[in-house]
């Protein structure tokens, strides 16, 4: 692939426009910076002696505006939440989306006598300024002093909550990255149970994950099971409790193997691909079975940026293959990067996103076939 073809790639330049718009909005750059977009196009056109299509320029400008708007909207929603509910001790109703329990007595939660972390999606909220229930779709982290027997998708009510806007910019960005607006440190007796749905898919998946882990735990030593959860499943609490094992890997220069990444998913896929290759089944059926198994493994795991990038890349690649489309890893990565940044633009400024997508994209580009 020659340099001109690289620069005229529609998806790539759209991604460049999106990233530029996010950076422009974050740094609050002046408006005259916008004139550099057509100027760069003219320079590229003259340098390569090629005429770039106006639709390409329009695509980049639209992506630039989209990136700028998405970042502004994300920041504005965060600040608006605190303007409305950052005082007055509001009441709120929400649904549990994730529960993290501390059973190891080693991490930071136990040091502060906080034994449970709950991710709650607020559906209704009110305070003295807004006395009637207001619709809300924001996530918060709740840290409690006791391990309550709540389950995923249970509905809770909290009275007189206190939200303090983060003064640390880095912490505020972390909350945005996690799609969360606030943290609450409250005693468990302030969490009032309201409703439990009869059935919910998310709860079913989490229960199956817990059941599988309990069965595996019986067949492993405690240290091996902890390492298995941290590396193979990416469980957050387990990752905090394998510090000793990490030091041993660090001494041999193998610390990166303990960080869950897309490599673990690739090894999982490689194992099952090798297994299916020994079976007398049609290739299409093998690929469908592999997609199903990989999806189940992902559903039973805890998400992370590198792992999600690898999974989405694999899904798009295999779907394209099954539908007999021409697939290209570099372009698939561009599409996933574009969609990821639209959904959560603050990720652009975090190292895990930059390394995961940047390094993988560079490897994919240098392995493109030459024209």
Secondary structure, DSSP 8 states (H G I E B T S, - for coil): --HHHHHT-HHHHHHHHHHHHHHHHHHT--GGGGHHHHHHHHHHHHHHT----HHHHHHHHHHHHHHHHHHHHHHHHHHHHHHHHSSS--EEEEEEEEEEE--SS-SHHHHTT--EEEEEEEEEEE-SSS-S-EEEEEEEEEEESS-----TT-EEEESS------S-HHHHHHHHHTT--EEEE--GGGEEEEE--S--HHHHHHHHHHHHHHHHHTTS-HHHHHHHIIIII--HHHHHT-HHHHHHHHHTT-GGGGS--HHHHHHHHHHHHHHHHTS---HHHHHHHHHHHHHHHHHTS---HHHHHHHHHHHHHHHHHHTT----HHHHHHHHHHHHHHH-GGGGGSHHHHHHHHHHHHHHHHTS---
